[in-house]
């Protein structure tokens, strides 16, 4: 995970966000916290309730017209669902061709080539996969760029997305589906494990509230230890696993149930689904795939 040594991001950098949902909110909050002026941020959001919430909470300009939102912006953040990406991009084609912004997409499964085609071609595009901890500034965000993204734009993308967490560049776009499976969907796996640990502890006699609190704090503390260490997860696990002790007994039970195989199968299923989404949403309704 990296942060840029330098960044072209300034207090005045114009950034437009298309979509005013959770990810847009997290980025707006992070950017304002990093010193970006509210007047430098514009949002295109047709939902009146979401728009009102953004205006109230952050004091940024919000309106239903995406074309108005992106006018004059150095960077566009497309924070919309994959199934509507084509419908959002195509009306902005002329503006993209005239202004050549840095375009950042947070839509799962939608390929850079597809976005560039919808915007008319020859556009600098960064595709990213954040996860839900980005909502509290603790996200893990994989990034991939096309060849049109220059060094300053790389740094700009890192700075914008760094407002929501740590970033890591991925060299092969095909691996973005794996990033989605690992970190994009990953929080759900840890929540599920904590949920199952809570239920198991209750089954062994602990009160539910106590079991849940201990599971949540263990989840939090373990993540912090891993983040603050040298990242050697096998070593960290071994340090907790005394020979002949309780942890070793639990780990052996996991191994007997083929936990490693279960996790591998889960990530493969999520990766495969990312590829399916690219096929389902990437071409657009009624559009034939390109040969």
Secondary structure, 3 states (H helix, E strand, C coil): CECCCCCCCCCCCCEEEECCCHHHHHHHHHHHHCCCCHHHEEEECCCHHHHHHHHHHHCCEEECCHHHHHCCCCEEEECCCHHHHHHHHHCCHHHHHHHCCEEEECCCCCCHHHHHHHCCCCCEEEEEECCHHHHHCCEEEEEEECCCCCHHHHHHHHHHHHCCEEEEECCCHHHHHHHHHHHHCHHHHHHHHHHHHHHHHHHCCCCHHHHHHHHHHHHHHHHHHHHHCCCCHHHHHHHHCCCCCHHHHHHHHHHHCCHHHHHHHHHHHHHHHHHHHHHHHHCCCCCCCCC
